[in-house]
Amino acid sequence: MNSPINLVEKFSQFAELWQPKLIAEMNDYQFKIVKIQGDFIWHSHADTDEAFIVIEGTLRIDFRDRAVFVQPGELFVVPKGVEHKTAAETITKLMMIEPRGVLNTGDEGGERTAENNVWI
């Protein structure tokens, strides 16, 4: 990597929702960006925490007992093993930081599972 990664430029390269794109790696961690709107599925990640940084829009993270709203410029970490569901009323742009190989649907799998390691 010889130059900074421009997030605006990277987000402009795709339109599909709920399909994380890989933009960088550091050690065993991946930096992914994604656009979301609507509700995702309930899932958890048994072996890893999951970090969300909101770039644009508002992210809602539902837990079985509450919801957390994450605004642009804010970071929220979902602890490993905690069941959650992400959602957004309008198109919301996120960066996720997680270990290499983590699937977007965690341990749940299913038709919403995105292809992993898609670089842009």
Backbone atoms as SQL, in Angstrom:
CREATE TABLE atoms (id INTEGER PRIMARY KEY, chain TEXT, resi INTEGER, resn TEXT, atom TEXT, x REAL, y REAL, z REAL);
INSERT INTO atoms VALUES
  (1, 'A', 1, 'MET', 'N', 0.847, -1.169, 0.000),
  (2, 'A', 1, 'MET', 'CA', 0.000, 0.000, 0.000),
  (3, 'A', 1, 'MET', 'C', 0.896, 1.236, 0.000),
  (4, 'A', 2, 'ASN', 'N', 0.805, 2.021, -1.044),
  (5, 'A', 2, 'ASN', 'CA', 1.687, 3.175, -1.188),
  (6, 'A', 2, 'ASN', 'C', 1.004, 4.513, -0.999),
  (7, 'A', 3, 'SER', 'N', -0.312, 4.505, -0.830),
  (8, 'A', 3, 'SER', 'CA', -1.030, 5.770, -0.669),
  (9, 'A', 3, 'SER', 'C', -2.231, 5.567, 0.249),
  (10, 'A', 4, 'PRO', 'N', -2.758, 6.650, 0.797),
  (11, 'A', 4, 'PRO', 'CA', -3.926, 6.540, 1.674),
  (12, 'A', 4, 'PRO', 'C', -5.130, 5.960, 0.926),
  (13, 'A', 5, 'ILE', 'N', -5.997, 5.319, 1.679),
  (14, 'A', 5, 'ILE', 'CA', -7.243, 4.789, 1.118),
  (15, 'A', 5, 'ILE', 'C', -8.312, 5.854, 1.290),
  (16, 'A', 6, 'ASN', 'N', -8.921, 6.244, 0.181),
  (17, 'A', 6, 'ASN', 'CA', -9.966, 7.259, 0.203),
  (18, 'A', 6, 'ASN', 'C', -11.319, 6.551, 0.325),
  (19, 'A', 7, 'LEU', 'N', -11.968, 6.710, 1.480),
  (20, 'A', 7, 'LEU', 'CA', -13.229, 6.012, 1.712),
  (21, 'A', 7, 'LEU', 'C', -14.337, 6.483, 0.783),
  (22, 'A', 8, 'VAL', 'N', -14.395, 7.764, 0.483),
  (23, 'A', 8, 'VAL', 'CA', -15.417, 8.276, -0.441),
  (24, 'A', 8, 'VAL', 'C', -15.274, 7.602, -1.799),
  (25, 'A', 9, 'GLU', 'N', -14.050, 7.508, -2.288),
  (26, 'A', 9, 'GLU', 'CA', -13.801, 6.875, -3.582),
  (27, 'A', 9, 'GLU', 'C', -14.151, 5.388, -3.535),
  (28, 'A', 10, 'LYS', 'N', -13.802, 4.712, -2.455),
  (29, 'A', 10, 'LYS', 'CA', -14.106, 3.280, -2.331),
  (30, 'A', 10, 'LYS', 'C', -15.615, 3.035, -2.291),
  (31, 'A', 11, 'PHE', 'N', -16.338, 3.846, -1.522),
  (32, 'A', 11, 'PHE', 'CA', -17.795, 3.685, -1.464),
  (33, 'A', 11, 'PHE', 'C', -18.447, 3.941, -2.821),
  (34, 'A', 12, 'SER', 'N', -17.840, 4.786, -3.644),
  (35, 'A', 12, 'SER', 'CA', -18.424, 5.101, -4.959),
  (36, 'A', 12, 'SER', 'C', -18.297, 3.934, -5.939),
  (37, 'A', 13, 'GLN', 'N', -17.509, 2.931, -5.617),
  (38, 'A', 13, 'GLN', 'CA', -17.251, 1.822, -6.535),
  (39, 'A', 13, 'GLN', 'C', -18.304, 0.712, -6.501),
  (40, 'A', 14, 'PHE', 'N', -19.272, 0.806, -5.595),
  (41, 'A', 14, 'PHE', 'CA', -20.297, -0.238, -5.544),
  (42, 'A', 14, 'PHE', 'C', -21.614, 0.331, -5.037),
  (43, 'A', 15, 'ALA', 'N', -22.705, -0.345, -5.404),
  (44, 'A', 15, 'ALA', 'CA', -24.037, 0.102, -5.003),
  (45, 'A', 15, 'ALA', 'C', -24.777, -0.932, -4.158),
  (46, 'A', 16, 'GLU', 'N', -24.412, -2.213, -4.284),
  (47, 'A', 16, 'GLU', 'CA', -25.177, -3.260, -3.620),
  (48, 'A', 16, 'GLU', 'C', -25.117, -3.121, -2.100),
  (49, 'A', 17, 'LEU', 'N', -26.200, -3.558, -1.467),
  (50, 'A', 17, 'LEU', 'CA', -26.344, -3.491, -0.019),
  (51, 'A', 17, 'LEU', 'C', -25.971, -4.827, 0.613),
  (52, 'A', 18, 'TRP', 'N', -25.485, -4.762, 1.851),
  (53, 'A', 18, 'TRP', 'CA', -25.197, -5.936, 2.671),
  (54, 'A', 18, 'TRP', 'C', -24.104, -6.826, 2.080),
  (55, 'A', 19, 'GLN', 'N', -23.226, -6.256, 1.260),
  (56, 'A', 19, 'GLN', 'CA', -22.132, -7.005, 0.630),
  (57, 'A', 19, 'GLN', 'C', -20.805, -6.341, 0.994),
  (58, 'A', 20, 'PRO', 'N', -20.202, -6.691, 2.128),
  (59, 'A', 20, 'PRO', 'CA', -18.959, -6.042, 2.561),
  (60, 'A', 20, 'PRO', 'C', -17.844, -6.165, 1.526),
  (61, 'A', 21, 'LYS', 'N', -17.078, -5.079, 1.393),
  (62, 'A', 21, 'LYS', 'CA', -15.931, -5.020, 0.481),
  (63, 'A', 21, 'LYS', 'C', -14.669, -4.807, 1.309),
  (64, 'A', 22, 'LEU', 'N', -13.651, -5.547, 0.985),
  (65, 'A', 22, 'LEU', 'CA', -12.390, -5.484, 1.701),
  (66, 'A', 22, 'LEU', 'C', -11.538, -4.359, 1.133),
  (67, 'A', 23, 'ILE', 'N', -11.024, -3.485, 2.039),
  (68, 'A', 23, 'ILE', 'CA', -10.205, -2.361, 1.571),
  (69, 'A', 23, 'ILE', 'C', -8.793, -2.361, 2.154),
  (70, 'A', 24, 'ALA', 'N', -8.567, -3.129, 3.220),
  (71, 'A', 24, 'ALA', 'CA', -7.220, -3.167, 3.814),
  (72, 'A', 24, 'ALA', 'C', -7.130, -4.336, 4.786),
  (73, 'A', 25, 'GLU', 'N', -5.888, -4.736, 5.056),
  (74, 'A', 25, 'GLU', 'CA', -5.621, -5.742, 6.076),
  (75, 'A', 25, 'GLU', 'C', -4.483, -5.251, 6.960),
  (76, 'A', 26, 'MET', 'N', -4.540, -5.641, 8.211),
  (77, 'A', 26, 'MET', 'CA', -3.483, -5.332, 9.169),
  (78, 'A', 26, 'MET', 'C', -3.311, -6.567, 10.044),
  (79, 'A', 27, 'ASN', 'N', -2.152, -7.197, 9.949),
  (80, 'A', 27, 'ASN', 'CA', -1.929, -8.456, 10.643),
  (81, 'A', 27, 'ASN', 'C', -3.037, -9.431, 10.229),
  (82, 'A', 28, 'ASP', 'N', -3.778, -9.969, 11.171),
  (83, 'A', 28, 'ASP', 'CA', -4.853, -10.900, 10.831),
  (84, 'A', 28, 'ASP', 'C', -6.225, -10.218, 10.790),
  (85, 'A', 29, 'TYR', 'N', -6.250, -8.890, 10.767),
  (86, 'A', 29, 'TYR', 'CA', -7.513, -8.161, 10.769),
  (87, 'A', 29, 'TYR', 'C', -7.810, -7.560, 9.410),
  (88, 'A', 30, 'GLN', 'N', -9.100, -7.504, 9.081),
  (89, 'A', 30, 'GLN', 'CA', -9.540, -6.920, 7.824),
  (90, 'A', 30, 'GLN', 'C', -10.392, -5.690, 8.090),
  (91, 'A', 31, 'PHE', 'N', -10.250, -4.712, 7.199),
  (92, 'A', 31, 'PHE', 'CA', -11.061, -3.502, 7.212),
  (93, 'A', 31, 'PHE', 'C', -12.021, -3.627, 6.035),
  (94, 'A', 32, 'LYS', 'N', -13.315, -3.667, 6.347),
  (95, 'A', 32, 'LYS', 'CA', -14.337, -3.846, 5.316),
  (96, 'A', 32, 'LYS', 'C', -15.281, -2.656, 5.349),
  (97, 'A', 33, 'ILE', 'N', -15.765, -2.267, 4.166),
  (98, 'A', 33, 'ILE', 'CA', -16.808, -1.249, 4.102),
  (99, 'A', 33, 'ILE', 'C', -18.056, -1.891, 3.522),
  (100, 'A', 34, 'VAL', 'N', -19.197, -1.348, 3.889),
  (101, 'A', 34, 'VAL', 'CA', -20.469, -1.911, 3.451),
  (102, 'A', 34, 'VAL', 'C', -21.529, -0.820, 3.475),
  (103, 'A', 35, 'LYS', 'N', -22.499, -0.950, 2.585),
  (104, 'A', 35, 'LYS', 'CA', -23.693, -0.110, 2.596),
  (105, 'A', 35, 'LYS', 'C', -24.849, -0.985, 3.043),
  (106, 'A', 36, 'ILE', 'N', -25.667, -0.457, 3.947),
  (107, 'A', 36, 'ILE', 'CA', -26.808, -1.225, 4.428),
  (108, 'A', 36, 'ILE', 'C', -28.067, -0.372, 4.409),
  (109, 'A', 37, 'GLN', 'N', -29.205, -1.030, 4.341),
  (110, 'A', 37, 'GLN', 'CA', -30.515, -0.391, 4.513),
  (111, 'A', 37, 'GLN', 'C', -31.498, -1.505, 4.807),
  (112, 'A', 38, 'GLY', 'N', -32.418, -1.248, 5.728),
  (113, 'A', 38, 'GLY', 'CA', -33.361, -2.284, 6.148),
  (114, 'A', 38, 'GLY', 'C', -32.770, -3.085, 7.295),
  (115, 'A', 39, 'ASP', 'N', -33.324, -4.281, 7.495),
  (116, 'A', 39, 'ASP', 'CA', -32.912, -5.144, 8.604),
  (117, 'A', 39, 'ASP', 'C', -32.076, -6.313, 8.115),
  (118, 'A', 40, 'PHE', 'N', -31.087, -6.683, 8.922),
  (119, 'A', 40, 'PHE', 'CA', -30.295, -7.878, 8.657),
  (120, 'A', 40, 'PHE', 'C', -30.898, -9.026, 9.459),
  (121, 'A', 41, 'ILE', 'N', -30.151, -10.098, 9.663),
  (122, 'A', 41, 'ILE', 'CA', -30.639, -11.249, 10.417),
  (123, 'A', 41, 'ILE', 'C', -29.992, -11.287, 11.797),
  (124, 'A', 42, 'TRP', 'N', -30.660, -11.951, 12.734),
  (125, 'A', 42, 'TRP', 'CA', -30.065, -12.185, 14.041),
  (126, 'A', 42, 'TRP', 'C', -28.906, -13.150, 13.877),
  (127, 'A', 43, 'HIS', 'N', -27.766, -12.817, 14.478),
  (128, 'A', 43, 'HIS', 'CA', -26.599, -13.682, 14.402),
  (129, 'A', 43, 'HIS', 'C', -25.605, -13.318, 15.505),
  (130, 'A', 44, 'SER', 'N', -24.577, -14.140, 15.649),
  (131, 'A', 44, 'SER', 'CA', -23.500, -13.845, 16.589),
  (132, 'A', 44, 'SER', 'C', -22.197, -14.364, 15.992),
  (133, 'A', 45, 'HIS', 'N', -21.114, -13.952, 16.596),
  (134, 'A', 45, 'HIS', 'CA', -19.781, -14.402, 16.204),
  (135, 'A', 45, 'HIS', 'C', -19.153, -15.007, 17.468),
  (136, 'A', 46, 'ALA', 'N', -19.115, -16.329, 17.525),
  (137, 'A', 46, 'ALA', 'CA', -18.703, -17.027, 18.748),
  (138, 'A', 46, 'ALA', 'C', -17.271, -16.733, 19.165),
  (139, 'A', 47, 'ASP', 'N', -16.394, -16.474, 18.196),
  (140, 'A', 47, 'ASP', 'CA', -14.974, -16.380, 18.508),
  (141, 'A', 47, 'ASP', 'C', -14.365, -14.995, 18.398),
  (142, 'A', 48, 'THR', 'N', -15.166, -13.974, 18.060),
  (143, 'A', 48, 'THR', 'CA', -14.563, -12.653, 17.873),
  (144, 'A', 48, 'THR', 'C', -15.541, -11.518, 18.161),
  (145, 'A', 49, 'ASP', 'N', -14.987, -10.415, 18.634),
  (146, 'A', 49, 'ASP', 'CA', -15.745, -9.169, 18.710),
  (147, 'A', 49, 'ASP', 'C', -15.915, -8.646, 17.289),
  (148, 'A', 50, 'GLU', 'N', -16.851, -7.707, 17.114),
  (149, 'A', 50, 'GLU', 'CA', -17.069, -7.091, 15.804),
  (150, 'A', 50, 'GLU', 'C', -17.183, -5.581, 16.001),
  (151, 'A', 51, 'ALA', 'N', -16.337, -4.827, 15.309),
  (152, 'A', 51, 'ALA', 'CA', -16.325, -3.371, 15.453),
  (153, 'A', 51, 'ALA', 'C', -17.010, -2.711, 14.263),
  (154, 'A', 52, 'PHE', 'N', -17.882, -1.747, 14.544),
  (155, 'A', 52, 'PHE', 'CA', -18.583, -0.971, 13.528),
  (156, 'A', 52, 'PHE', 'C', -18.222, 0.498, 13.683),
  (157, 'A', 53, 'ILE', 'N', -17.814, 1.139, 12.606),
  (158, 'A', 53, 'ILE', 'CA', -17.581, 2.579, 12.572),
  (159, 'A', 53, 'ILE', 'C', -18.536, 3.143, 11.534),
  (160, 'A', 54, 'VAL', 'N', -19.388, 4.074, 11.943),
  (161, 'A', 54, 'VAL', 'CA', -20.362, 4.655, 11.009),
  (162, 'A', 54, 'VAL', 'C', -19.705, 5.827, 10.290),
  (163, 'A', 55, 'ILE', 'N', -19.775, 5.771, 8.963),
  (164, 'A', 55, 'ILE', 'CA', -19.230, 6.830, 8.121),
  (165, 'A', 55, 'ILE', 'C', -20.336, 7.808, 7.736),
  (166, 'A', 56, 'GLU', 'N', -21.502, 7.272, 7.391),
  (167, 'A', 56, 'GLU', 'CA', -22.638, 8.099, 6.952),
  (168, 'A', 56, 'GLU', 'C', -23.927, 7.372, 7.311),
  (169, 'A', 57, 'GLY', 'N', -24.932, 8.115, 7.781),
  (170, 'A', 57, 'GLY', 'CA', -26.214, 7.511, 8.150),
  (171, 'A', 57, 'GLY', 'C', -26.235, 7.146, 9.625),
  (172, 'A', 58, 'THR', 'N', -27.236, 6.348, 10.013),
  (173, 'A', 58, 'THR', 'CA', -27.377, 5.908, 11.396),
  (174, 'A', 58, 'THR', 'C', -27.529, 4.393, 11.427),
  (175, 'A', 59, 'LEU', 'N', -26.684, 3.748, 12.184),
  (176, 'A', 59, 'LEU', 'CA', -26.735, 2.306, 12.370),
  (177, 'A', 59, 'LEU', 'C', -27.505, 2.007, 13.646),
  (178, 'A', 60, 'ARG', 'N', -28.453, 1.078, 13.548),
  (179, 'A', 60, 'ARG', 'CA', -29.131, 0.566, 14.744),
  (180, 'A', 60, 'ARG', 'C', -28.637, -0.863, 14.948),
  (181, 'A', 61, 'ILE', 'N', -28.178, -1.140, 16.144),
  (182, 'A', 61, 'ILE', 'CA', -27.781, -2.508, 16.487),
  (183, 'A', 61, 'ILE', 'C', -28.765, -2.995, 17.538),
  (184, 'A', 62, 'ASP', 'N', -29.552, -3.993, 17.157),
  (185, 'A', 62, 'ASP', 'CA', -30.529, -4.563, 18.075),
  (186, 'A', 62, 'ASP', 'C', -29.895, -5.705, 18.857),
  (187, 'A', 63, 'PHE', 'N', -30.175, -5.712, 20.145),
  (188, 'A', 63, 'PHE', 'CA', -29.851, -6.821, 21.018),
  (189, 'A', 63, 'PHE', 'C', -31.182, -7.336, 21.557),
  (190, 'A', 64, 'ARG', 'N', -31.207, -8.466, 22.176),
  (191, 'A', 64, 'ARG', 'CA', -32.470, -9.036, 22.650),
  (192, 'A', 64, 'ARG', 'C', -33.119, -8.158, 23.726),
  (193, 'A', 65, 'ASP', 'N', -32.345, -7.323, 24.405),
  (194, 'A', 65, 'ASP', 'CA', -32.897, -6.515, 25.491),
  (195, 'A', 65, 'ASP', 'C', -32.830, -5.006, 25.266),
  (196, 'A', 66, 'ARG', 'N', -32.273, -4.568, 24.128),
  (197, 'A', 66, 'ARG', 'CA', -32.134, -3.126, 23.885),
  (198, 'A', 66, 'ARG', 'C', -31.665, -2.890, 22.462),
  (199, 'A', 67, 'ALA', 'N', -31.603, -1.617, 22.090),
  (200, 'A', 67, 'ALA', 'CA', -31.039, -1.217, 20.800),
  (201, 'A', 67, 'ALA', 'C', -30.041, -0.099, 21.049),
  (202, 'A', 68, 'VAL', 'N', -28.990, -0.064, 20.228),
  (203, 'A', 68, 'VAL', 'CA', -27.971, 0.982, 20.291),
  (204, 'A', 68, 'VAL', 'C', -27.981, 1.696, 18.943),
  (205, 'A', 69, 'PHE', 'N', -27.942, 3.021, 18.971),
  (206, 'A', 69, 'PHE', 'CA', -27.888, 3.818, 17.748),
  (207, 'A', 69, 'PHE', 'C', -26.495, 4.416, 17.630),
  (208, 'A', 70, 'VAL', 'N', -25.854, 4.182, 16.486),
  (209, 'A', 70, 'VAL', 'CA', -24.482, 4.634, 16.260),
  (210, 'A', 70, 'VAL', 'C', -24.506, 5.655, 15.129),
  (211, 'A', 71, 'GLN', 'N', -23.977, 6.831, 15.399),
  (212, 'A', 71, 'GLN', 'CA', -24.015, 7.962, 14.476),
  (213, 'A', 71, 'GLN', 'C', -22.695, 8.105, 13.723),
  (214, 'A', 72, 'PRO', 'N', -22.669, 8.924, 12.655),
  (215, 'A', 72, 'PRO', 'CA', -21.415, 9.143, 11.918),
  (216, 'A', 72, 'PRO', 'C', -20.291, 9.611, 12.857),
  (217, 'A', 73, 'GLY', 'N', -19.127, 9.002, 12.661),
  (218, 'A', 73, 'GLY', 'CA', -17.976, 9.334, 13.492),
  (219, 'A', 73, 'GLY', 'C', -17.917, 8.549, 14.785),
  (220, 'A', 74, 'GLU', 'N', -18.892, 7.660, 15.018),
  (221, 'A', 74, 'GLU', 'CA', -18.901, 6.867, 16.238),
  (222, 'A', 74, 'GLU', 'C', -18.524, 5.411, 15.951),
  (223, 'A', 75, 'LEU', 'N', -18.001, 4.767, 16.980),
  (224, 'A', 75, 'LEU', 'CA', -17.564, 3.377, 16.939),
  (225, 'A', 75, 'LEU', 'C', -18.341, 2.602, 17.984),
  (226, 'A', 76, 'PHE', 'N', -18.722, 1.366, 17.631),
  (227, 'A', 76, 'PHE', 'CA', -19.352, 0.481, 18.613),
  (228, 'A', 76, 'PHE', 'C', -18.806, -0.922, 18.397),
  (229, 'A', 77, 'VAL', 'N', -18.488, -1.607, 19.498),
  (230, 'A', 77, 'VAL', 'CA', -17.970, -2.970, 19.430),
  (231, 'A', 77, 'VAL', 'C', -19.001, -3.921, 20.029),
  (232, 'A', 78, 'VAL', 'N', -19.405, -4.913, 19.234),
  (233, 'A', 78, 'VAL', 'CA', -20.279, -5.977, 19.712),
  (234, 'A', 78, 'VAL', 'C', -19.372, -7.093, 20.231),
  (235, 'A', 79, 'PRO', 'N', -19.503, -7.449, 21.512),
  (236, 'A', 79, 'PRO', 'CA', -18.639, -8.492, 22.064),
  (237, 'A', 79, 'PRO', 'C', -18.899, -9.869, 21.436),
  (238, 'A', 80, 'LYS', 'N', -17.876, -10.688, 21.417),
  (239, 'A', 80, 'LYS', 'CA', -18.024, -12.027, 20.848),
  (240, 'A', 80, 'LYS', 'C', -19.119, -12.794, 21.573),
  (241, 'A', 81, 'GLY', 'N', -19.834, -13.592, 20.783),
  (242, 'A', 81, 'GLY', 'CA', -20.883, -14.434, 21.331),
  (243, 'A', 81, 'GLY', 'C', -22.202, -13.750, 21.611),
  (244, 'A', 82, 'VAL', 'N', -22.281, -12.429, 21.420),
  (245, 'A', 82, 'VAL', 'CA', -23.518, -11.695, 21.713),
  (246, 'A', 82, 'VAL', 'C', -24.386, -11.637, 20.465),
  (247, 'A', 83, 'GLU', 'N', -25.608, -12.144, 20.572),
  (248, 'A', 83, 'GLU', 'CA', -26.525, -12.127, 19.442),
  (249, 'A', 83, 'GLU', 'C', -26.964, -10.696, 19.157),
  (250, 'A', 84, 'HIS', 'N', -26.961, -10.345, 17.878),
  (251, 'A', 84, 'HIS', 'CA', -27.321, -8.987, 17.484),
  (252, 'A', 84, 'HIS', 'C', -27.876, -8.983, 16.067),
  (253, 'A', 85, 'LYS', 'N', -28.484, -7.857, 15.712),
  (254, 'A', 85, 'LYS', 'CA', -29.025, -7.658, 14.363),
  (255, 'A', 85, 'LYS', 'C', -28.794, -6.196, 14.001),
  (256, 'A', 86, 'THR', 'N', -28.179, -5.948, 12.853),
  (257, 'A', 86, 'THR', 'CA', -27.960, -4.580, 12.413),
  (258, 'A', 86, 'THR', 'C', -29.103, -4.133, 11.511),
  (259, 'A', 87, 'ALA', 'N', -29.324, -2.816, 11.484),
  (260, 'A', 87, 'ALA', 'CA', -30.403, -2.260, 10.684),
  (261, 'A', 87, 'ALA', 'C', -30.132, -0.786, 10.436),
  (262, 'A', 88, 'ALA', 'N', -30.779, -0.251, 9.389),
  (263, 'A', 88, 'ALA', 'CA', -30.688, 1.177, 9.083),
  (264, 'A', 88, 'ALA', 'C', -31.931, 1.584, 8.295),
  (265, 'A', 89, 'GLU', 'N', -32.522, 2.706, 8.663),
  (266, 'A', 89, 'GLU', 'CA', -33.710, 3.188, 7.951),
  (267, 'A', 89, 'GLU', 'C', -33.362, 3.731, 6.573),
  (268, 'A', 90, 'THR', 'N', -32.224, 4.398, 6.454),
  (269, 'A', 90, 'THR', 'CA', -31.769, 4.935, 5.171),
  (270, 'A', 90, 'THR', 'C', -30.427, 4.288, 4.842),
  (271, 'A', 91, 'ILE', 'N', -29.962, 4.459, 3.629),
  (272, 'A', 91, 'ILE', 'CA', -28.671, 3.881, 3.269),
  (273, 'A', 91, 'ILE', 'C', -27.602, 4.417, 4.221),
  (274, 'A', 92, 'THR', 'N', -26.916, 3.496, 4.835),
  (275, 'A', 92, 'THR', 'CA', -25.902, 3.821, 5.830),
  (276, 'A', 92, 'THR', 'C', -24.593, 3.161, 5.424),
  (277, 'A', 93, 'LYS', 'N', -23.508, 3.922, 5.550),
  (278, 'A', 93, 'LYS', 'CA', -22.180, 3.440, 5.157),
  (279, 'A', 93, 'LYS', 'C', -21.369, 3.167, 6.419),
  (280, 'A', 94, 'LEU', 'N', -20.803, 1.956, 6.477),
  (281, 'A', 94, 'LEU', 'CA', -20.071, 1.503, 7.651),
  (282, 'A', 94, 'LEU', 'C', -18.692, 0.995, 7.285),
  (283, 'A', 95, 'MET', 'N', -17.799, 1.027, 8.252),
  (284, 'A', 95, 'MET', 'CA', -16.566, 0.272, 8.183),
  (285, 'A', 95, 'MET', 'C', -16.627, -0.743, 9.312),
  (286, 'A', 96, 'MET', 'N', -16.223, -1.972, 9.011),
  (287, 'A', 96, 'MET', 'CA', -16.157, -3.027, 10.018),
  (288, 'A', 96, 'MET', 'C', -14.711, -3.484, 10.128),
  (289, 'A', 97, 'ILE', 'N', -14.301, -3.776, 11.347),
  (290, 'A', 97, 'ILE', 'CA', -12.968, -4.298, 11.581),
  (291, 'A', 97, 'ILE', 'C', -13.142, -5.635, 12.281),
  (292, 'A', 98, 'GLU', 'N', -12.611, -6.687, 11.646),
  (293, 'A', 98, 'GLU', 'CA', -12.781, -8.022, 12.204),
  (294, 'A', 98, 'GLU', 'C', -11.673, -8.934, 11.697),
  (295, 'A', 99, 'PRO', 'N', -11.453, -10.063, 12.375),
  (296, 'A', 99, 'PRO', 'CA', -10.404, -10.977, 11.924),
  (297, 'A', 99, 'PRO', 'C', -10.688, -11.528, 10.530),
  (298, 'A', 100, 'ARG', 'N', -9.633, -11.845, 9.833),
  (299, 'A', 100, 'ARG', 'CA', -9.736, -12.430, 8.494),
  (300, 'A', 100, 'ARG', 'C', -10.643, -13.661, 8.537),
  (301, 'A', 101, 'GLY', 'N', -11.533, -13.761, 7.543),
  (302, 'A', 101, 'GLY', 'CA', -12.374, -14.943, 7.393),
  (303, 'A', 101, 'GLY', 'C', -13.725, -14.891, 8.076),
  (304, 'A', 102, 'VAL', 'N', -14.018, -13.833, 8.824),
  (305, 'A', 102, 'VAL', 'CA', -15.310, -13.738, 9.510),
  (306, 'A', 102, 'VAL', 'C', -16.413, -13.485, 8.481),
  (307, 'A', 103, 'LEU', 'N', -17.482, -14.272, 8.568),
  (308, 'A', 103, 'LEU', 'CA', -18.624, -14.096, 7.668),
  (309, 'A', 103, 'LEU', 'C', -19.599, -13.076, 8.235),
  (310, 'A', 104, 'ASN', 'N', -20.268, -12.349, 7.346),
  (311, 'A', 104, 'ASN', 'CA', -21.195, -11.306, 7.793),
  (312, 'A', 104, 'ASN', 'C', -22.375, -11.872, 8.576),
  (313, 'A', 105, 'THR', 'N', -22.739, -13.117, 8.351),
  (314, 'A', 105, 'THR', 'CA', -23.844, -13.742, 9.073),
  (315, 'A', 105, 'THR', 'C', -23.372, -14.550, 10.280),
  (316, 'A', 106, 'GLY', 'N', -22.095, -14.464, 10.594),
  (317, 'A', 106, 'GLY', 'CA', -21.570, -15.138, 11.772),
  (318, 'A', 106, 'GLY', 'C', -21.839, -16.622, 11.756),
  (319, 'A', 107, 'ASP', 'N', -22.347, -17.134, 12.872),
  (320, 'A', 107, 'ASP', 'CA', -22.613, -18.559, 13.015),
  (321, 'A', 107, 'ASP', 'C', -23.943, -18.970, 12.391),
  (322, 'A', 108, 'GLU', 'N', -24.726, -18.003, 11.935),
  (323, 'A', 108, 'GLU', 'CA', -26.068, -18.277, 11.415),
  (324, 'A', 108, 'GLU', 'C', -26.045, -18.812, 9.986),
  (325, 'A', 109, 'GLY', 'N', -25.175, -18.263, 9.121),
  (326, 'A', 109, 'GLY', 'CA', -25.122, -18.689, 7.721),
  (327, 'A', 109, 'GLY', 'C', -26.399, -18.316, 6.983),
  (328, 'A', 110, 'GLY', 'N', -26.680, -19.002, 5.887),
  (329, 'A', 110, 'GLY', 'CA', -27.916, -18.783, 5.149),
  (330, 'A', 110, 'GLY', 'C', -27.729, -17.920, 3.921),
  (331, 'A', 111, 'GLU', 'N', -28.852, -17.569, 3.305),
  (332, 'A', 111, 'GLU', 'CA', -28.842, -16.857, 2.019),
  (333, 'A', 111, 'GLU', 'C', -28.305, -15.441, 2.099),
  (334, 'A', 112, 'ARG', 'N', -28.253, -14.846, 3.272),
  (335, 'A', 112, 'ARG', 'CA', -27.720, -13.483, 3.411),
  (336, 'A', 112, 'ARG', 'C', -26.205, -13.460, 3.555),
  (337, 'A', 113, 'THR', 'N', -25.574, -14.627, 3.583),
  (338, 'A', 113, 'THR', 'CA', -24.114, -14.681, 3.729),
  (339, 'A', 113, 'THR', 'C', -23.459, -14.130, 2.455),
  (340, 'A', 114, 'ALA', 'N', -22.616, -13.118, 2.641),
  (341, 'A', 114, 'ALA', 'CA', -21.920, -12.478, 1.520),
  (342, 'A', 114, 'ALA', 'C', -20.627, -13.235, 1.212),
  (343, 'A', 115, 'GLU', 'N', -20.192, -13.120, -0.034),
  (344, 'A', 115, 'GLU', 'CA', -18.894, -13.663, -0.405),
  (345, 'A', 115, 'GLU', 'C', -17.809, -12.942, 0.401),
  (346, 'A', 116, 'ASN', 'N', -16.862, -13.687, 0.883),
  (347, 'A', 116, 'ASN', 'CA', -15.807, -13.113, 1.701),
  (348, 'A', 116, 'ASN', 'C', -14.612, -12.704, 0.828),
  (349, 'A', 117, 'ASN', 'N', -13.813, -11.782, 1.325),
  (350, 'A', 117, 'ASN', 'CA', -12.563, -11.365, 0.691),
  (351, 'A', 117, 'ASN', 'C', -12.756, -10.764, -0.700),
  (352, 'A', 118, 'VAL', 'N', -13.781, -9.954, -0.865),
  (353, 'A', 118, 'VAL', 'CA', -14.007, -9.236, -2.122),
  (354, 'A', 118, 'VAL', 'C', -13.314, -7.875, -1.985),
  (355, 'A', 119, 'TRP', 'N', -12.182, -7.729, -2.672),
  (356, 'A', 119, 'TRP', 'CA', -11.387, -6.493, -2.616),
  (357, 'A', 119, 'TRP', 'C', -11.916, -5.469, -3.613),
  (358, 'A', 120, 'ILE', 'N', -11.893, -4.210, -3.205),
  (359, 'A', 120, 'ILE', 'CA', -12.141, -3.121, -4.156),
  (360, 'A', 120, 'ILE', 'C', -11.017, -2.116, -4.022);
